[in-house]
Amino acid sequence: MSSNPSHDQTFALTTPLYYVNALPHIGSAYTTVAADVLARFYRLLGYSVSLVTGTDEHGQKIQRTAQEKQRDPQAYCDEVVACFEDLWQKLNIQYDSFSRTTAPRHEAIVREFFQRVWDNGDIYLGQQKGWYCVACEEFKDEGELLEDHYCPLHPNRQVEWRDEENYFFRLSKYQQPLEDLYEKQPDFIQPPMRRNEVLSFVQGGLQDFSISRVNMDWGFPVPENPDHTLYVWFDALLGYLTGLLKPEDEPTLEQVLARSYPFQLHLIGKDILRFHAVYWPAMLLSAGMPLPGRVFGHGFLTKDGHKISKTLGNTVDPVDLVERFGSDAFRYYFMKEIEFGRDGDYNETRFINTINADLANDLGNLLNRTLGMARKYCGGSVPHLDIASISGENPLKALGETLTPRVRSAYEGLAFHEACVASLSLVRAGNKYIDDRAPWSLYKQGEQAAVEEVLYSVLESVRLVAYLLSPVVPHLSTAIYGQLGYGTDFDQHQSVRETAGFEHHGAWGVLPPGQSLNKPEPVFRRIEVLSE
Ligand code: ME8
């Protein structure tokens, strides 16, 4: 993926389709922000991007939640879905499709897919006996359970014994094809520790899994036998396919294939890896559908070092966070402070310190004071110099020219923290350079050419950082472009960045000499901490 795409090159990716049994969680916001950052980055590269997100609305867990709230399940789902949509808007998520598993046309996709798998001889009727965790919507092996049959992932919930007739999917038939897949496509599962987990699970021997339930009607009926309801995971994974359809499309698999299928990436948390890296490719193989490029299982968030749980009373409300600190601060903290793939922590003091240090002080103040100097010493315009005359010895030029390929490969490898840290290194170098060169003294000494080189180099470096960080902090990036004289309209800005292309904006030395700068205004306000 090192060359630039041709016009019709697509990049399709997904977030999980989140359960609607509860309001959006900080974890669902984390995955969705990461997916949006990647989607925005690929748009900068010129790809036609399809970011599919959505909700998983069927199954026992949702049915019971609606019952407990004495609500009609569909009305209940609609209400929670509105909260997801609202949060994604607040977090500035530009998704291309919101796939709901209760959408009527999703049923057509599910039926057709089921039929293909059925025709392939991969579905049979059998007897399912075992312990079921409704919170996981998954059968558990006896050996995995905690004492007294509590679920290891939901230690406050006991699993339930089931002994019922179910339809099964012949997963065991795909043992070898899956092993071949992991070998031929070594980066199919990322990061490597997740790949190892999956490999050892698969090498342990795959067993068929049940894909229907009885005595449960909140779901699609099994086409062959309406006494059975389709298992929520079978239905939910197919929601990715439905998500690629445009509103005017017929709901058929052929039409899905005609859109930007297959997916390049399924971005998920490590909790649902098995479904995506084992069950899903086997289902696709059975239905004769091409496989996704990769599945990335990121780490889990904790708060102040503790597991986030309602029982512990330490949940973090993403709506509250974004309303207090803004979307850029939210996005930046989680992308910069956590090595993507590993577990990470939310801590409010660290959040505030990171945002103030990086965005308000280092980046925002650097721009602000440089613009102030440009007004004083260069008449309020980008210094009028011959860019080619800036020597390779200039530390900002030297760093700026190597930054873009580093940041690009960081984004492509989903190393968002590296993309942020590398970008910030140019900001820090800018602050050091301005302090070392002291343009205010150079000006007094009448060294106008030197003043112009210093100010140009800093302004250009800030621009480049704003460009490279625009997938993470789109509003801030737009505000910086506005201050640098590119205009102030957000949408216009985004399109300026996207249409001029990565080759142009990703280079160092493209800020047009002589361009009028705007009156300096803080582009990012410090978060003030109220003392008790
Ligand atoms: O599993 N830290 O939905 P879900 C980081 N409906 N990420 C977290 C997290 C945490 N503490 N908690 C949740 C489902 N997540 C299914 C998916 S897909 C066809 C069906 C994120 O609402 C993370 O992405 O339980 C995790 O994989 C996802 O939320 C689980 O979402």
Residues whose N, C-alpha, C, O or C-beta is under 5 A from the ligand:
A	BS01	ME8	P16 L17 Y18 Y19 G27 S28 Y30 T31 D56 A236 L237 I268 G269 K270 D271 I272 G299 F300 L301
